[in-house]
């Protein structure tokens, strides 16, 4: 009886030790969240996995080899009293590398004097001991990719009317952002307290001295209904701040205080200025914008490449884009919010690439490769080593996808002409794409060319006129590689023409401007009479116009500018014809072909694309002589034969005196006349 009495007294003073346990006999969790196990709510959360199952030996399965949980936890606040041990029967799949741990109210329990236990592939029971009241957290972590199993959970705790009062918290640390936080709660459990009143007390960081700092930014109070701790944080406009507090309660069994709660709010941050585009090399005139959402930006700028001063000292308020000049530009910027808080200072360096004047032309030589091209105004490139000097003009090596040459221009490009050559082996289809851009940053496709053929095959390409009026940059980029490609000549808004003879014909798909060209003139045929063809010089020639070209130095290349076709010369009376893109059928005696400086009657056949012929019926003349109007000192006068008044000598265009002129071209009284 005395022993029984002692046991009863002890039980009434300190409470009885009792166990809570649950054994998994089927799949309980099929998704993260809360489940009730033997009357107690447990919440499962994890990182990574999404598979759930059950094993008869190992219990509830969390994750799988293909969908593993790298971290997993089971949490409950539903067991009151002083918890002294938590036993977990758990395991993992074969070769698992992971651990299990237990904490109560943030206090780590120990298993064999360690806070973690290593998992094995066989189900085993791990008992963690300690003494605390509050939230129980069983947590798993692994560095492998395996399933985790839980067979059973057993919790030993003491309770009873004689147990000491205590307060358990759902969390003790809050890290708040700078922004305003809506009312948020911390779960509070009052252990062994009845008829209690609860409140909040603020402390210094030591957790014992009452607070003397300003904590008005934090409102914390006990919810009258739930008895949990509700708190609200105002927006931060300055430095980081921290408050320390405890929940205090007084009830029939006495009083109790919770663990120290730490609530920290990050400092007010100001978004650093963002530059667009970011530092780098861009075409002259590119607009640089600076942004920092909702903030005021100040900047200092140096266009001589030196370092600007601190924008906090003397600076300009940013109100709009900054146009990039040529050379090196450095910009320092800082942002301020409405409270005067400052961001970090950001510095960006830009190189403004001067614009190339159109037409632009470059051809490789034995001494000129990519370095020479890179030194030209308005050029940027990503090419590696050149092909050998012996391969001139094909020196530029396009040997990888995305290798490029960019030419920044001062006006809209009309076309891009380039020559290419295959090296080493036959190609089944390497490709170079021509692109256009308004800002030199974002490029759009204009045309793609396939370089396909035998080793050492050469090619000549020219784009159609598909550039936008806003385009100010062109790019040649290797869009697909089968074999390396060499590029020899690049011509923007021009066509290289190399007449093999003094006189040649041409029909171009582009409007060409021969104005002021050294070594090359263009003519149309305007009059045909008595074995002579009057050739009239033209400068700005519409596309698809048949021409006769006169070269001062045959065989020398002349870059003829391409223009937009605006305000061309009048070629309505031109008797030359041809096709820029297709062969032209010419019937026998249906026209004249230029040969050795004369027009000869055409035989039946075809005229190559890009050439021209004199489109008139063949007369009795075996050949026609060309008379060039720019080589005659006066203009041409049309007169009727009957009105011809010969006061002086009459000469034909070969300089022979004529006593009885008939219809045709003559020199009369020092003037060129056409007698009809």
VENWO-V456045 format. One record per pair of residues at least 24 apart in sequence whose ideal C-beta (glycine too) atoms are under 10 Angstrom apart, sorted by the first residue. I is the first residue (numbers start at 1). J is the second residue. Records with the same first field share a line. If there is no record, write none. Layout:
I=J + J
This chain:
9=162
10=160 + 162
11=158 + 160 + 161 + 162
12=160 + 161 + 162
13=160 + 161 + 162 + 163
14=82 + 158 + 159 + 160 + 162 + 163 + 164
15=81 + 82 + 157 + 158 + 159 + 160 + 161 + 162 + 163 + 164 + 192
16=81 + 157 + 158 + 159 + 160 + 163
17=81 + 82 + 84 + 85 + 156 + 157 + 158 + 159 + 160
18=79 + 81 + 155 + 156 + 157 + 158 + 159 + 160
19=85 + 87 + 154 + 155 + 156 + 157
20=76 + 78 + 79 + 81 + 83 + 86 + 136 + 153 + 154 + 155 + 156 + 157
21=87 + 152 + 153 + 154 + 155 + 156
22=150 + 152 + 153 + 154 + 155
23=59 + 89 + 150 + 151 + 152 + 153 + 154
24=54 + 55 + 58 + 59 + 60 + 61 + 89 + 149 + 150 + 151 + 152 + 153
25=54 + 56 + 59 + 60 + 151 + 152
26=54 + 56 + 59 + 60
27=52 + 53 + 54 + 55 + 59 + 60 + 61
28=52 + 54 + 59 + 60 + 150
29=53 + 54 + 60 + 61 + 62 + 74 + 150
30=54
32=62 + 69 + 72
34=75 + 76
35=60 + 74
36=76 + 78
37=74 + 76 + 78 + 152 + 153
38=153
39=78
40=76 + 77 + 78 + 79 + 136 + 153 + 155
41=75 + 76 + 77 + 78
42=73 + 74 + 75 + 76 + 77 + 78 + 136 + 138 + 153
43=73 + 74 + 75 + 76 + 77 + 137
44=69 + 72 + 73 + 74 + 75 + 138 + 150
45=69 + 71 + 72 + 73 + 74 + 75 + 139
46=70 + 71 + 72 + 73 + 74 + 139 + 140 + 148
47=71 + 72 + 73 + 141
48=72 + 142 + 145
49=145 + 147 + 148
51=147
52=147
53=147 + 149
54=149
55=91 + 93 + 123 + 147 + 149 + 151
56=151
57=91 + 122 + 123 + 149 + 151
58=89 + 90 + 91 + 92 + 93 + 121 + 122 + 123 + 147 + 148 + 149 + 150 + 151
59=89 + 90 + 91 + 123 + 149 + 150 + 151 + 152 + 153
60=90 + 148 + 149 + 150 + 151 + 152
61=93 + 147 + 148 + 149 + 150
62=90 + 92 + 140 + 147 + 148 + 149 + 150
63=92 + 93 + 140 + 142 + 145 + 146 + 147 + 148 + 149
64=93 + 145 + 146 + 147 + 148
65=93 + 94 + 144 + 145 + 146 + 147
66=145 + 147
67=145 + 147
68=92 + 93 + 96 + 98 + 142 + 144 + 145 + 146 + 147 + 148
69=98 + 140 + 141 + 142 + 145 + 146 + 147 + 148
70=98 + 140 + 141 + 142 + 143 + 144 + 145
71=98 + 139 + 140 + 141 + 142
72=98 + 100 + 138 + 139 + 140 + 141 + 142 + 148 + 150
73=101 + 103 + 137 + 138 + 139 + 140 + 141
74=102 + 136 + 137 + 138 + 139 + 140 + 150 + 153
75=103 + 135 + 136 + 137 + 138 + 139 + 170
76=135 + 136 + 137 + 138 + 153 + 155
77=105 + 134 + 135 + 136 + 137 + 168 + 169 + 170 + 187 + 188 + 189
78=135 + 136 + 189
79=104 + 133 + 134 + 135 + 136 + 155 + 156 + 157 + 159 + 168 + 189 + 191
80=133 + 134 + 157 + 159 + 163 + 166 + 168 + 189 + 190 + 191 + 192
81=133 + 155 + 156 + 157 + 158 + 159 + 160 + 163 + 166 + 191 + 192
82=130 + 131 + 132 + 133 + 134 + 156 + 157 + 158 + 159 + 163 + 164 + 166 + 191 + 192
83=107 + 109 + 128 + 129 + 130 + 131 + 132 + 133 + 134 + 135 + 136 + 155 + 156 + 157 + 158 + 168
84=109 + 128 + 129 + 130 + 131 + 132 + 155 + 156 + 157 + 158
85=109 + 111 + 127 + 128 + 129 + 130 + 131 + 154 + 155 + 156 + 157
86=111 + 126 + 127 + 128 + 129 + 130 + 136 + 137 + 138 + 153 + 154 + 155 + 156 + 157
87=111 + 125 + 126 + 127 + 128 + 129 + 152 + 153 + 154 + 155 + 156
88=117 + 124 + 125 + 126 + 127 + 128 + 138 + 140 + 150 + 151 + 152 + 153 + 154 + 155
89=123 + 124 + 125 + 126 + 127 + 149 + 150 + 151 + 152 + 153 + 154
90=117 + 119 + 120 + 123 + 124 + 125 + 126 + 138 + 140 + 148 + 149 + 150 + 151 + 152 + 153
91=119 + 120 + 121 + 122 + 123 + 124 + 146 + 147 + 148 + 149 + 150 + 151
92=118 + 119 + 120 + 121 + 122 + 123 + 140 + 142 + 144 + 146 + 147 + 148 + 149
93=119 + 121 + 142 + 144 + 145 + 146 + 147 + 148 + 149
94=120 + 121 + 122 + 144 + 146 + 147
95=121 + 144 + 145 + 146
96=120 + 121 + 140 + 142 + 143 + 144 + 145 + 146 + 147 + 148 + 149
97=141 + 142 + 143 + 144 + 145 + 146
98=140 + 141 + 142 + 143 + 144 + 146 + 148
99=126 + 139 + 140 + 141 + 142 + 143
100=124 + 126 + 128 + 138 + 139 + 140 + 141 + 142 + 148 + 150
101=126 + 128 + 137 + 138 + 139 + 140 + 141
102=126 + 127 + 128 + 129 + 130 + 136 + 137 + 138 + 139 + 153 + 155
103=128 + 130 + 132 + 134 + 135 + 136 + 137 + 138 + 139
104=128 + 130 + 131 + 132 + 133 + 134 + 135 + 136 + 137 + 155 + 157 + 168
105=130 + 132 + 133 + 134 + 135 + 136 + 137 + 166 + 167 + 168 + 169 + 170 + 172 + 189 + 258 + 259
106=132 + 134 + 135 + 137 + 168 + 169 + 171 + 172 + 173 + 259
107=131 + 132 + 133 + 134 + 259
108=132 + 137
109=136 + 137 + 138
116=140 + 141
119=144 + 146 + 148 + 149
121=146 + 149
123=149 + 150 + 151 + 152
124=151
125=151 + 152 + 154
127=154 + 156
129=156
131=157 + 158
132=157 + 166 + 168 + 259
133=157 + 158 + 159 + 163 + 164 + 165 + 166 + 167 + 168 + 189 + 191 + 192 + 256
134=166 + 167 + 168 + 169 + 170 + 172 + 187 + 188 + 189 + 191 + 258 + 259
135=168 + 169 + 170 + 171 + 172 + 187 + 189
136=168
159=191 + 192
160=192
161=192 + 194 + 252 + 253
162=192 + 253
163=191 + 192 + 253
164=191 + 192 + 253 + 254 + 256
165=190 + 191 + 192 + 193 + 194 + 196 + 249 + 250 + 251 + 252 + 253 + 254 + 255 + 256 + 257
166=190 + 191 + 192 + 193 + 249 + 256 + 257 + 258 + 259
167=191 + 193 + 196 + 198 + 246 + 247 + 248 + 249 + 255 + 256 + 257 + 258 + 259
168=247 + 256 + 258 + 259
169=228 + 229 + 246 + 247 + 258 + 259 + 260 + 261
170=228 + 229
171=229 + 261
172=246 + 258 + 259 + 260 + 261 + 262 + 263
173=260 + 261 + 262 + 263 + 264
174=218 + 231 + 233 + 242 + 243 + 261 + 262 + 263 + 264 + 265
175=242 + 262 + 263 + 264 + 265 + 266
176=217 + 218 + 231 + 233 + 236 + 241 + 263 + 264 + 265 + 266
177=233 + 235 + 236 + 265 + 266 + 269
178=233 + 235 + 236 + 237 + 238 + 240 + 265 + 266 + 267 + 268 + 269 + 341
179=233 + 234 + 235 + 236 + 265 + 266 + 268
180=232 + 233 + 234 + 235 + 236
181=218 + 231 + 232 + 233 + 234 + 235 + 263 + 265
182=232 + 233
183=219 + 221 + 223 + 230 + 231 + 232 + 233
184=229 + 230 + 231 + 232 + 233 + 263
185=223 + 226 + 228 + 229 + 230 + 231
186=220 + 228 + 229 + 230 + 231 + 247 + 258 + 261 + 263
187=226 + 227 + 228 + 229
188=222 + 223 + 226 + 227 + 228 + 229 + 247 + 249 + 258
189=227 + 228 + 258
190=227 + 247 + 249 + 251 + 256 + 258
191=249 + 253 + 256
192=251 + 252 + 253 + 254 + 256
193=249 + 250 + 251 + 252 + 253 + 254 + 255 + 256
194=251 + 252 + 253
195=250 + 251 + 252 + 253
196=227 + 249 + 250 + 251 + 252 + 253 + 254 + 255 + 256
197=222 + 227 + 248 + 249 + 250 + 251 + 255
198=222 + 223 + 224 + 227 + 228 + 229 + 247 + 248 + 249 + 250 + 251 + 256 + 258
199=246 + 247 + 248 + 249 + 250
200=229 + 230 + 231 + 245 + 246 + 247 + 248 + 258 + 261
201=244 + 245 + 246 + 247 + 248 + 257 + 258
202=243 + 244 + 245 + 246 + 261
203=243 + 244 + 245 + 246 + 260 + 261
204=244
205=242 + 243 + 244 + 260 + 262
206=244 + 260
207=244 + 245 + 246 + 257 + 259 + 260 + 261 + 262
208=246 + 260
209=244
211=243 + 244 + 245
213=241 + 242 + 243 + 244
214=241 + 243
215=241 + 242 + 243 + 244 + 245 + 263
216=243
217=241 + 243 + 263 + 265
218=242 + 243 + 245 + 263 + 265
220=245 + 247 + 261 + 263
222=247 + 248 + 249
229=258 + 261
231=261 + 263
233=263 + 264 + 265
234=265
235=265 + 268 + 339
236=265 + 266 + 267 + 268 + 269 + 339 + 341
237=267 + 268 + 337 + 338 + 339 + 340 + 341
238=267 + 268 + 339 + 340 + 341
239=265 + 266 + 267 + 268 + 341
240=264 + 265 + 266 + 267 + 268 + 269
241=265 + 266 + 267
267=341
268=337 + 339 + 341
269=337 + 341 + 343 + 344
270=294 + 295 + 296 + 334 + 335 + 336 + 337 + 339 + 340 + 341 + 342 + 343 + 344
271=295 + 335 + 337 + 343 + 344
272=333 + 334 + 335 + 342 + 343 + 344 + 345 + 346
273=297 + 298 + 299 + 311 + 318 + 331 + 332 + 333 + 334 + 335 + 343 + 344 + 345 + 346 + 347 + 348
274=333 + 335 + 346 + 348
275=299 + 322 + 331 + 333 + 346 + 347 + 348 + 350
276=321 + 441
277=324 + 348 + 350 + 439 + 440 + 441 + 442
278=348 + 350
279=329 + 330 + 331 + 346 + 347 + 348 + 349 + 350 + 351
280=348 + 349 + 350 + 351 + 441
281=324 + 328 + 349 + 350 + 351 + 352 + 353 + 380 + 406 + 408 + 440
282=324 + 329 + 350 + 351 + 352 + 353 + 380 + 408 + 439 + 440 + 441 + 473
283=324 + 326 + 352 + 353 + 354 + 355 + 356 + 378 + 380 + 406 + 407 + 408 + 409 + 410 + 437 + 438 + 439 + 440 + 441 + 472 + 473
284=323 + 324 + 325 + 326 + 327 + 351 + 352 + 353 + 354 + 355 + 378 + 408 + 410 + 440 + 472
285=323 + 324 + 325 + 326 + 352 + 353 + 355 + 408 + 410 + 439 + 440 + 472
286=321 + 322 + 323 + 324 + 325 + 350 + 352 + 353 + 408 + 439 + 440 + 441 + 472
287=320 + 321 + 322 + 323 + 324 + 439
288=321 + 322 + 323 + 324 + 329 + 331 + 348 + 350
289=318 + 320 + 321 + 322
290=318 + 320 + 321 + 322 + 331 + 333 + 335 + 346 + 348
291=318 + 333 + 335
292=318 + 333 + 334 + 335 + 336 + 337 + 343 + 346
293=335
294=335 + 337 + 338
295=334 + 335 + 336 + 337 + 338 + 341 + 342 + 343
296=334 + 335 + 336 + 337 + 338
297=333 + 334 + 335 + 336 + 343 + 346
298=332 + 333 + 334 + 335 + 336 + 342 + 345
299=331 + 332 + 333 + 334 + 335 + 345 + 346 + 347 + 348
300=330 + 331 + 332 + 333 + 334 + 345 + 347
301=329 + 330 + 331 + 332 + 333 + 350
302=328 + 329 + 330 + 331 + 332 + 349
303=327 + 328 + 329 + 330 + 331 + 350 + 352
304=328 + 329 + 330
305=329 + 330 + 349 + 351
306=330
307=332 + 347 + 349
308=332 + 333 + 345 + 347
310=334 + 345
311=335 + 342 + 345 + 346 + 347
312=336 + 342 + 345
322=350
323=352
324=350 + 351 + 352 + 353 + 440
325=350 + 352 + 354
326=351 + 352 + 353 + 354 + 355 + 377
327=351 + 352 + 353 + 354
328=352
351=380
352=408
353=377 + 378 + 379 + 380 + 406 + 407 + 408 + 440 + 473
354=378 + 379 + 408 + 410
355=407 + 408 + 409 + 410 + 411 + 440 + 472 + 473
356=407 + 408 + 409 + 410 + 411 + 413 + 473 + 474 + 492 + 493
357=409 + 410 + 411 + 493
358=407 + 409 + 410 + 411 + 412 + 413 + 414 + 474 + 492 + 493 + 494 + 561 + 562 + 563
359=409 + 413 + 414 + 415 + 417 + 491 + 492 + 493 + 494 + 495 + 513 + 559 + 560 + 561 + 562 + 563
360=407 + 408 + 409 + 410 + 413 + 416 + 474 + 490 + 491 + 492 + 493 + 494 + 559
361=417 + 489 + 490 + 491 + 492 + 493 + 494 + 495 + 496 + 557 + 559 + 561
362=393 + 396 + 405 + 407 + 418 + 487 + 488 + 489 + 490 + 491 + 492 + 559
363=392 + 393 + 394 + 395 + 419 + 488 + 489 + 490 + 491 + 496 + 557 + 559
364=389 + 391 + 392 + 393 + 394 + 395 + 396 + 419 + 486 + 487 + 488 + 489 + 490
365=389 + 392 + 393 + 395 + 488
366=390 + 391 + 392 + 393 + 395
367=392 + 395
368=392 + 393 + 395
369=393 + 395 + 396 + 397
370=395 + 396 + 397 + 405 + 487
371=395
373=405 + 407 + 487 + 490
374=405
376=407 + 490
377=407 + 408 + 410
378=406 + 407 + 408 + 409 + 410 + 440 + 472 + 473 + 474 + 492
379=405 + 406 + 407 + 408 + 490
380=404 + 405 + 406 + 407 + 408 + 440 + 473 + 475
381=405 + 406 + 407 + 475 + 476
382=406 + 477 + 478
383=478 + 487
386=486
387=421 + 423 + 484 + 486 + 487 + 488
391=421 + 423 + 456 + 486 + 488
392=488
393=419 + 421 + 486 + 487 + 488 + 489
394=419 + 420 + 421 + 422 + 423 + 456 + 458 + 485 + 486 + 487 + 488 + 489
395=486 + 487 + 488
396=420 + 421 + 476 + 485 + 486 + 487 + 488 + 489 + 490
397=423 + 484 + 485 + 486 + 487
398=430 + 432 + 451 + 476 + 477 + 478 + 481 + 484 + 485 + 486 + 487
399=423 + 430 + 478 + 481 + 483 + 484 + 485 + 486
400=478 + 481 + 484
401=430 + 431 + 477 + 478 + 479 + 480 + 481
402=477 + 478 + 479 + 481
403=432 + 476 + 477 + 478 + 479 + 481 + 484 + 485
404=432 + 433 + 435 + 443 + 475 + 476 + 477 + 478 + 479
405=432 + 474 + 475 + 476 + 477 + 478 + 487 + 490
406=435 + 437 + 440 + 443 + 473 + 474 + 475 + 476 + 477
407=440 + 472 + 473 + 474 + 475 + 476 + 490 + 492
408=437 + 440 + 472 + 473 + 474 + 475
409=436 + 437 + 440 + 467 + 471 + 472 + 473 + 474 + 492 + 493
410=472
411=469 + 471 + 472 + 493 + 564
412=436 + 438 + 465 + 467 + 468 + 469 + 470 + 471 + 472 + 493 + 564
413=446 + 463 + 465 + 466 + 467 + 468 + 471 + 472 + 473 + 474 + 492 + 493 + 562
414=463 + 465 + 467 + 492 + 493 + 494 + 495 + 510 + 511 + 561 + 562 + 563 + 564 + 565
415=446 + 447 + 462 + 463 + 464 + 465 + 466 + 467 + 474 + 491 + 492 + 493 + 494 + 495 + 509 + 510 + 562
416=446 + 447 + 449 + 461 + 462 + 463 + 467 + 474 + 475 + 476 + 490 + 491 + 492 + 493 + 494 + 562
417=460 + 461 + 462 + 463 + 489 + 490 + 491 + 492 + 493 + 494 + 495 + 496 + 510 + 559 + 562
418=449 + 459 + 460 + 461 + 462 + 463 + 476 + 487 + 488 + 489 + 490 + 491 + 492 + 496
419=458 + 459 + 460 + 461 + 486 + 487 + 488 + 489 + 490 + 491 + 496
420=449 + 451 + 457 + 458 + 459 + 460 + 461 + 476 + 485 + 486 + 487 + 488 + 489
421=451 + 453 + 455 + 456 + 457 + 458 + 459 + 484 + 485 + 486 + 487 + 488
422=451 + 452 + 453 + 454 + 455 + 456 + 457 + 458 + 459 + 482 + 483 + 484 + 485 + 486
423=455 + 456 + 457 + 483 + 484 + 485 + 486
424=455 + 456 + 483 + 484
425=454 + 455 + 456 + 482 + 483 + 484
426=452 + 453 + 454 + 455 + 456 + 457 + 482 + 483
427=451 + 452 + 453 + 454 + 455 + 457 + 481 + 482 + 483 + 484 + 485
428=452 + 453 + 482 + 483
429=453 + 480 + 481 + 482 + 483
430=478 + 479 + 480 + 481 + 482 + 483 + 484 + 485
431=477 + 478 + 479 + 480 + 481 + 482 + 485
432=459 + 461 + 476 + 477 + 478 + 479 + 480 + 481 + 485 + 487
433=475 + 476 + 477 + 478 + 479 + 480
434=461 + 462 + 463 + 464 + 466 + 467 + 474 + 475 + 476 + 477 + 479 + 492
435=467 + 471 + 473 + 474 + 475 + 476 + 477 + 479
436=463 + 466 + 467 + 468 + 470 + 471 + 472 + 473 + 474 + 475
437=467 + 468 + 470 + 471 + 472 + 473 + 474 + 475
438=468 + 469 + 470 + 471 + 472 + 473
439=470 + 471 + 472 + 473
440=471 + 472 + 473 + 474 + 475
441=473
442=473
443=471 + 473 + 474 + 475 + 477
444=468 + 471 + 475
445=475 + 477 + 479
446=471 + 474 + 475
448=477 + 479 + 480
449=476 + 479 + 485
450=479 + 480 + 482
451=478 + 480 + 481 + 482 + 483 + 484 + 485 + 486 + 487
452=482 + 483
453=483
455=483
456=486
458=486 + 488
459=485 + 487 + 488
460=488 + 489 + 496
461=487
462=491 + 495 + 496 + 508 + 509 + 510 + 562
463=492
464=509 + 510
465=509 + 510 + 511 + 543 + 562 + 564 + 565
467=492 + 493
469=564
489=557 + 559
491=557 + 559 + 560 + 561 + 562
492=559 + 562
493=559 + 561 + 562 + 563 + 564
494=558 + 559 + 560 + 561 + 562 + 563
495=558 + 559 + 560 + 561 + 562
496=557 + 558 + 559 + 560
497=522 + 549 + 551 + 556 + 557 + 558 + 559 + 560
498=551 + 553 + 554 + 555 + 556 + 557 + 558
499=549 + 550 + 551 + 552 + 553 + 554 + 555 + 556 + 557 + 558
500=551 + 554 + 555
501=549 + 550 + 551 + 554 + 555 + 594 + 595 + 596 + 597
502=549 + 550 + 551 + 552 + 553 + 554 + 596 + 597
503=535 + 548 + 549 + 550 + 551 + 554 + 594 + 595 + 596 + 597 + 598 + 599 + 626
504=547 + 548 + 549 + 550 + 551 + 554 + 594 + 611 + 612
505=546 + 547 + 548 + 549 + 576 + 578 + 593 + 594 + 607 + 608 + 610 + 611 + 612 + 613 + 614
506=541 + 545 + 546 + 547 + 548 + 549 + 560 + 576 + 578 + 580 + 610 + 611 + 612
507=543 + 544 + 545 + 546 + 547 + 576 + 577 + 578 + 579 + 580 + 581 + 584 + 607 + 608 + 609 + 610 + 611 + 612 + 613
508=541 + 542 + 543 + 544 + 545 + 546 + 547 + 560 + 562 + 578 + 580 + 581 + 610 + 612
509=543 + 544 + 562 + 579 + 580 + 581 + 609 + 610
510=541 + 542 + 543 + 544 + 560 + 561 + 562 + 563 + 564 + 565 + 580
511=540 + 541 + 542 + 543 + 544 + 545 + 561 + 562 + 563 + 564 + 565 + 566 + 568
512=538 + 539 + 540 + 541 + 542 + 543 + 545 + 547 + 560 + 561 + 562 + 563 + 565 + 568
513=539 + 540 + 541 + 560 + 561 + 562 + 563 + 564 + 568 + 569
514=538 + 539 + 540 + 541 + 547 + 549 + 558 + 560 + 561 + 569
515=539 + 540 + 561 + 563 + 569
516=561
517=552 + 558 + 559 + 560 + 561
518=552 + 553 + 556 + 558
519=550 + 551 + 552 + 553 + 554 + 556 + 557 + 558
520=549 + 550 + 551 + 552 + 553 + 556 + 557 + 558 + 559 + 560
521=547 + 548 + 549 + 550 + 551 + 552 + 628 + 630
522=547 + 548 + 549 + 550 + 560 + 569
523=547 + 548 + 549 + 550 + 574 + 576 + 626 + 628 + 629 + 630
524=548 + 569 + 570 + 571 + 572 + 573 + 574 + 575 + 576 + 612
525=573 + 574 + 575 + 576 + 577 + 592 + 599 + 612 + 613 + 614 + 615 + 616 + 624 + 626
526=571 + 572 + 573 + 574 + 575 + 576 + 629 + 636 + 674
527=573 + 575 + 627 + 629 + 636 + 638 + 664 + 665 + 672 + 674
528=575 + 592 + 599 + 614 + 616 + 619 + 621 + 624 + 664 + 665
529=624 + 627 + 653 + 662 + 663 + 664 + 665 + 666 + 674 + 675 + 676
530=619 + 621 + 624 + 625 + 652 + 653 + 661 + 662 + 663 + 664 + 665 + 666 + 674 + 675
531=598 + 599 + 619 + 620 + 621 + 622 + 623 + 624 + 625 + 652 + 653 + 654 + 664 + 665
532=599 + 621 + 624 + 625 + 626 + 627 + 652 + 653 + 654 + 664 + 665 + 666 + 674
533=575 + 576 + 592 + 594 + 598 + 599 + 614 + 616 + 624 + 625 + 626 + 627 + 628 + 665
534=575 + 626 + 627 + 628 + 629 + 632 + 636 + 653 + 665 + 672 + 674
535=576 + 626 + 627 + 628 + 629 + 630 + 631
536=569 + 570 + 571 + 573 + 574 + 627 + 628 + 629 + 630 + 636
537=569 + 628 + 629 + 630 + 631
538=568 + 569 + 570 + 571 + 574
539=568 + 569
540=565 + 566 + 567 + 568 + 569 + 571
541=565 + 568 + 569 + 571 + 574
542=568 + 569 + 570 + 571 + 574
543=568 + 580
544=577 + 578 + 579 + 580 + 581 + 612
545=569 + 571 + 574 + 576 + 577 + 578 + 580 + 612
546=571 + 574 + 575 + 576 + 577 + 578 + 579 + 580 + 584 + 607 + 611 + 612 + 613 + 614 + 615
547=571 + 574 + 576 + 578 + 611 + 612
548=576 + 594 + 597 + 599 + 612 + 614 + 626 + 628
549=594 + 612
550=597 + 626 + 628 + 630 + 631
574=612 + 615
575=613 + 614 + 615 + 616
576=612 + 613 + 614 + 615 + 616
577=607 + 612 + 613 + 614 + 615 + 616
578=607 + 608 + 609 + 610 + 611 + 612 + 613 + 615
579=607 + 608 + 609 + 610 + 611 + 612
580=609 + 610 + 611 + 612
581=609 + 610
582=606 + 607 + 608 + 609 + 610
583=607 + 608 + 609 + 610 + 611
584=608 + 609 + 610 + 611 + 612 + 613 + 615
586=613 + 615
587=618
588=618
589=617 + 618 + 619
590=615 + 616 + 617 + 618
591=615 + 616 + 617 + 618
592=616 + 617 + 618 + 619 + 621 + 623 + 624
594=624 + 626
595=623
596=623
597=623 + 625 + 626
598=622 + 623 + 624 + 625 + 626
599=623 + 624 + 625 + 626
600=624
625=652 + 653 + 654 + 665
626=653
627=653 + 654 + 665 + 672
629=672
632=665 + 667 + 671 + 672
633=667 + 670 + 671 + 672
634=667 + 669 + 670 + 671 + 672 + 673
635=671 + 672 + 673
636=665 + 671 + 672 + 673 + 674
637=668 + 669 + 671 + 672 + 673 + 674 + 675
638=673 + 674 + 675 + 676
639=666 + 668 + 671 + 673 + 674 + 675 + 676
640=675 + 676
641=675 + 676
642=675 + 676
643=675 + 676
644=668 + 673 + 675
645=669
650=675
